[in-house]
Amino acid sequence: DAGVTQSPTHLIKTRGQHVTLRCSPISGHKSVSWYQQVLGQGPQFIFQYYEKEERGRGNFPDRFSARQFPNYSSELNVNALLLGDSALYLCASSQRIAEATDTQYFGPGTRLTVL
Amino acid sequence: AQKITQTQPGMFVQEKEAVTLDCTYDTSDPSYGLFWYKQPSSGEMIFLIYQGSYDQQNATEGRYSLNFQKARKSANLVISASQLGDSAMYFCAIGTYNTDKLIFGTGTRLQVFP
């Protein structure tokens, strides 16, 4: 079975532009989460979506938004890009079967560079 | 709030030797899970092992084992018989039922030498 897929793999944008990142979860997984990983740090939680509804939001500005589609794929949108948005953006999927915790499986990430 | 602390920014180990990567955590939630992920230079986070807070036995997955000491709030990863391909960043993370997210530590860079 295919793992989590993300597109594009690399992206270069300039300040003020808009970007859309895409993620397809593992087949059968209904939950998708987004994380931002700045160089030298651990991933930071941005959003979680389950059954097309936002279930969690991290401490990120409103320039960040996301949505989940009926096929459980997801998009992360970032408006008015800043230099500090340069990072690896990781998508993770999980089954979310109401256990106390849920293993999240990550995709290869999208490396965003803002110039 | 949950917190993960990884105090070893870097570790060196010789091939075929065992190595322990430290992780301590803090949470007030009685139900939680502890995860270890490996991140090679390519960037992908690879799931290694999971330990639930109510699990009585330490988790094992092949060459990986988790030394879970609940009273000390530690969840150290033990890699036995290190291989050159184990060279990577290793992240410890905690997830709780009520938070819908993983909290990661700052990671430990492991380098395996011949």
Interface residues (C-beta under 8 A of the other chain):
Chain A: S33 Y35 Q41 G42 P43 Q44 F45 Q48 Y50 R55 G56 G58 L88 L90 A92 E99 A100 T101 D102 T103 Q104 Y105 F106 G107 P108 G109 R111
Chain B: I4 S31 Y32 G33 F35 Y37 S42 G43 E44 M45 I46 F47 Y50 G52 S53 Y54 F91 A93 G95 T96 Y97 T99 D100 K101 L102 I103 F104 G105 T106 G107
